[in-house]
Every structure is written in structure tokens, then in C-alpha cells.
Amino acid sequence: MNFARRLAALPCGRRGKWVVLVSWVILLLVLAPLAGKLTNAEDNQASSWLPGSAESTKVLNLETQFSSTQTAPTVVLYTRDGGITAADRAKATADAAAFASAPNVKGAIEGPIPSQDGKALQTVVPVDTSGGWNALTPAVDSLRATATKDDPGLAVHITGPGGVGADQSKAFAGIDGTLLYATVGIVIVLLLLTYRSPTLWILPLMSSGLALTASEAVIYLLVKHAGLTVNAQSAGILLVLVIGAGTDYALLLVARYREELRRHEDRHEAMAEALHRAGPAILASAATVAISMLCLLFAEMNSTSGLGPVCAIGIVVALAAMLTLLPALLVICGRWVFWPVKPAFGTAEPTESGVWSRVGGGISRRPRLVWIGTTLALGALALGMFSLKADGLSTAGSFTGKPDSVVGQTVLAQHFPAGAGSPVVVISSASGADAAAQALKSVPGIASTTPPVVKGDHAYLTGTLSSAPDSKAAQDTVDRVRTAEHAVPGAQALVGGNTAVQLDTERASRHDSFVIIPIVLLVVLLILALLLRAVVAPLLLIATVVLSYASALGISSLAFTHLFHFEGEDSSFPLFVFVFLVALGIDYNIFLMTRVREESAHRGTRGGALAGLAATGGVITSAGLILASTFGVLGTLPVVGFAEIGFAVCLGVLLDTLVVRSILVTALTMDIDRHLWWPSALSKVTAPATPPAARGGQLTQDQQTGSRA
């Protein structure tokens, strides 16, 4: 018995299974308390999301010199259709004094400031956000309670960066619980349908859940002791990824184990063989996903680069659980866990004459026509991606509904300069303060400015935008401000503020897409080449996955515009969808093609393609449905960015599972035949005299025997 077989046999040995189980129990007793601390360790400050080298990020860091805390300007807006009365002004003045005692309010409160049309007042309240955006919710709730008291006829809205941040915080509140319960519920239903057993589903789900707990604990330790950054985005995606991918690996292993139980009377031997056969594919799949995620470290965006190691850790822990804990649990439970359809020793493998065998038989009659037709259809769907508008979302466009901060921003723009409450921030050298102020005043699109405040070596000043702060016109103004300020000799001025943050985020996201997408493709190509020991097959598989990605983007773009009526796509949308679809979508090609390669040694490539599709079709389809559904859960969140990623990845996984893997890849494999494996020795293996396709997809007795060899 070689080393690989001995290693595969460890979790399923007569004693080893108990050692593995006890080891996991001890590990989880230690790690479980740490996992619960991850949420409180999240860093949701702006700097944890923004590009670290961006000018707006540097401004955020320098602003702390002018305030002991990081603050978000929160605008309390009062309006009355008939015009603001003296009583309204008195109330707003009293409210401003009361706002100072609201939770997390720190700094000077400005206002109330009347509008020129006499129909509105605004008070700007600085809210401390040094502890993250969760601090905004209690502050805004307190401001709202004070402002709406005593006069129901006076309309009140809470808006500005603080109001928007509070609504975003509420949108993400309970995200972990919502995603967990929805994901687990969907997985349970799909596993019940897949296994048609009232008990078997418990083991994969238990293993995935324990893997999630362990990965959260490991990540928490790295946050505390290695400086890893985790925010709400990466924590939410981690949950979906670990349960979805972990369940996928479990499905592949259980399917191969069930096959081997029909060939081995001893369940320990059956599991050892299943691990030996399926383990390399699962390992290659997990390595592809983990390394692809680590490629995100090349991103400029802190939120994107931080997501990489978080997801990679989750995948590695999920892999460890599925190759150790799950096999041990399955062997301990025995065949009865498959009840009521237990795989008895010596019985025929049902997949050899099942629906996917018949599908393969149909493809084998005209494989060239099938793959050309499928490629043209997917290419036509991909044309929709040219309507993609992934240049960022406005504040209103980032929510699936219309929270009060969005309504308030619209009302604010009707009575005050559109950029009120979200100014452009300029920080210059103290000696260049006056010149920087003069340069800011001269820029078209700046409605008004504040005098510079000098502290130490730096000066702080702001300018009010005449355009809405989340508009393209406001971003153009920021570019003009930067051009003007950078030209001031000796000022060393930096330009920031919320509009600058949005602008820098969009530019960094585009940069990240151009850099990371080619790196991920190269990584996946190398892994496939090593796994399949070929050149032609990896190139074709990469091409099919990219085509699947383009088709998913095309359909998604049309759906976002005409079905969901979103204003556009988040700037990070193409990159995130690419990484998840390519890294996860290639899984199914790995599962299929490793089995095809195994079978091709006995049957020839055309026969191997048919046998591989018949053996893996059911389990890969089930895995795809589960992974698509888990990512689809992201669509339940009231945040457009998450909803778009969830929809596109869900759609892409379904396309990859049901069309690309089952039809396109199978047809290409049959048409190219043994040349697919060039330059390996397998490219010289010819087909048997009686190909399986001649029997409509049924496997001959000799071929069945060969698959057991």
C-alpha cells in the first residue's frame, strides 16, 4: 500500500476513525468560544474598506489630528411646506443643545442653519465612528427621537454620511444570523432531496457547520495576533462559502463512498478507496479556490485584499473537515445511515444506466454540433455584459429599498446646495493653508468653503459641492479640486471626503480587476495542468469557465436593468463574481474531468467521457444546486451590492453545472477525443472496439469490470 493510500486510510481505520472524532471534539471545545468573538472583532471603519494608498484614505488618517476621534457628519433636516416658523427655529435650537448628550456624539454641533427658501433647517451633528459604523445606529435613533418629539407637523429626516451609515449598519445588522439560518435551511432541503434519506444529510451539514466554527476561530486568532482585517462583508461571504463549498466536497465524497460500498463488503475499505479516488479531485478543487482567493491580496482595496485570506482559511478548514471528520462519521455510522436505500455489497451502480448516462449517449451522437451550438448560445447571452454599468452605485442605488437617509438626501438637495453635509475635505501644509483655500474657492462646482483650521504642521478646510455628493458631476469636481490643489507650490495638499472616497474606490476596483483576473486565470490553468497532466484540456476548461462567466454577467446585467431596476453595479462586482465563478465553477470541471481521465485509461476518451458524466452527473448537479442556493441567499439582504453578487454567482453556478459542465465540456471531450490529453501518454490511448455510445450510453459488462480495476 503506497503512502497516498495509507494517508487516505487514516480517518477510516478501525481505530483511526475514533482518534479523528475525538481530536475534532477536543479542537472544537477549544475553538468554539473564540468563534463567537469574531463579530466583535470586525473592523468596519472606512479605512478597512478603502484602498490603502488612495488620497482619500490618507486624508482620513490625517483628519485625526483635528479631532480626537473619527466622526461622521450626521444631518438632522427639518422641513415645513408652508415655511419654517419661529417656533420651528426655537425647537431646532433646543434640539441642537439636546443632541450633545446623544450616544457617541462628539465635537461641535453646527446649526440650525436655515435654507434660502425659508422652508428647511439643517443641523450637522458629528458622531464618533472610531469604534466602527455600529456606533451610528444608537446615535441616529436618539437624534430622531429628539427631533420628532412635540411637533408632528414638522417633517424630520436624518441624512448625511452619518444617516446613510446608520441605515447601512441596520441593513447589515444580524447578517450572520440571517445568512446562517437561510443557508442551513436551504442546504437541509436540498440534501434531503439529493439523498432521499432522513438521516444522511445530518453528517455533511454537521461537518460543514463545525468547519465554519473552526475557521471563524482561526480567523479571530489571526485578527488578534497577526493583524488580519475582517469586516462585515468578508464575514458574511465566509459563512456562505464554507457551508456551500464544504457541502460540495461532502457530496462528492459520499457519492464515491456509496459506489465503493457496492464493491467492498468492509465499509472501512470502501471509504479508504473512496478517499483515494475522490481525494485528489477534492484537494485540487480546494487548492484552486484557496489560491484564487489569496490572489485577492494583490488588490488595492483593503476590503478586497482582506477577503482573500479570510476565504482561503475557510476553504482549507472545510477541506480538512471533509477529508477527516466526515469520513470518520460515515464509517462510524455504517451503511444504515443511507436508509432507506442502502448500497448493498455486490449490487449494480445505478448511475451507469441513469439519466446522465442517457444524456451522454445523446451528446455522443453529434458532439461537434452540440458544442458549437452551446457555445453560440452562451456567446449570445454574453453580449448582455456590454450593457454592464459597474462604475459604482449612488447612495440611493446602494439600497434595495428607500431608507430615510436616502429620502432625506433628496429633500436636502431641494433646499440646500446638493453637497451640504458631505463636503470635500482638503488637508494642506500649515504654510500653504491660505493658498490652498484660495485654490479651493476658484474651482467650478464648489458652492462655498470654510476658512482653514491650522494645527501643528497641517491645515484643514472644506468645500461644499454644488452637485449631489454621490453624482458623477461631484466626482468631476473632486478631480478639478485635486488638480488645483496639487498645483499649489508647497501646499502638499491632499483631497478627500465622501465623494473622493467613492471616486478612489471605483478606480481601485477597476485596477484590481485588471490585475487579479489574469493572475487567477494563470493559477487555475497551472493547477489544472498539474492535475490532468495535459495542456489541451486545461486550456479548454479555462475557456469554458470564462464563457460561463461572460454569459452570467450578460444575463445578470439585463436582469438588473429590466427586472430588478437597479441603477447599475457596484464597482467591485465584476471581480468578485469572476473570482467566485472561476474558482468555484472550475470545481465541477475538476470533479468531472478527473473521473473522465480515470475512466479513459480503460475505455478511451469518448467512453471515459460518457462513464465520467454518468458517474458524476447527479452529484455535481446536486452540488451546483446547493452552492447556487447558498450564494442566492445573499440576495435576501437589503444591500444592492450583495444582492447583485448573490444573483450573478447563483446564475453562473447553475449555468456551469447544468450547461457548461454537463453539455459543453462533455461534447468537447468527445469531439477532441484522446488529443485532449496531449502531451501525456493518455493522448495515445485509443477507444475500445465497441464504444459505449453505440449502446445509447449503457456500459458493457467488460467496461463495468474495467471501472473497478
PyMOL commands that set and color helices and strands:
alter all, ss='L'
color gray80, all
select helices_A, chain A and resi 3-12+16-35+39-41+46-48+55-63+86-99+133-147+160-172+175-195+202-226+232-261+267-298+302-333+335-338+350-353+355-365+367-387+396-398+404-415+430-441+472-486+498-532+536-562+573-603+605-636+640-677+681-684+692-695+701-708
alter helices_A, ss='H'
color red, helices_A
select strands_A, chain A and resi 71-79+110-114+120-128+155-159+424-429+446-449+453-455+458-465+494-496
alter strands_A, ss='S'
color yellow, strands_A
deselect
rebuild
show_as cartoon
